[in-house]
Amino acid sequence: MSGLDDRRKKLIYRSAYTGTKETDLLLGAFARTHIAELDEEGLDTYEALLEIPDPRLYKWITGQEEAPEEYETPILAMIRNFKLVD
């Protein structure tokens, strides 16, 4: 397994255990579905989002609060557009 695969596995785990149930469910499913598509830059961006405190990140994702410009990335847009159930 490559270092990139290890990193993806760790990000999938982190996504499912962020600390808030709603964020765990959303980001866990998002990561399982899309993490393999992300290149290193995408993984860096996603990892930076995981550093944001849970309640704040959830507000950004759900549109309850605007994200700072530096976090308005294609990855955040992907998460916002992700549907848990089709």
NORDA-V621201 format. One record per residue. RES is the residue in one letter. PHI is phi in whole degrees, 0 to 359 (NA if undefined). Layout:
BEGIN
<<RES,PHI> <RES,PHI>>
END
This chain:
BEGIN
<<M,NA> <S,280> <G,300> <L,293> <D,295> <D,299> <R,298> <R,299> <K,300> <K,295> <L,292> <I,298> <Y,298> <R,302> <S,295> <A,275> <Y,227> <T,275> <G,127> <T,243> <K,306> <E,298> <T,291> <D,303> <L,296> <L,293> <L,289> <G,300> <A,293> <F,302> <A,298> <R,299> <T,278> <H,244> <I,299> <A,294> <E,282> <L,279> <D,278> <E,300> <E,296> <G,297> <L,295> <D,300> <T,296> <Y,297> <E,299> <A,297> <L,296> <L,292> <E,280> <I,287> <P,305> <D,313> <P,300> <R,293> <L,301> <Y,299> <K,295> <W,295> <I,296> <T,273> <G,81> <Q,286> <E,213> <E,281> <A,281> <P,302> <E,308> <E,294> <Y,260> <E,281> <T,241> <P,302> <I,292> <L,298> <A,297> <M,300> <I,296> <R,300> <N,275> <F,290> <K,248> <L,295> <V,229> <D,272>>
END
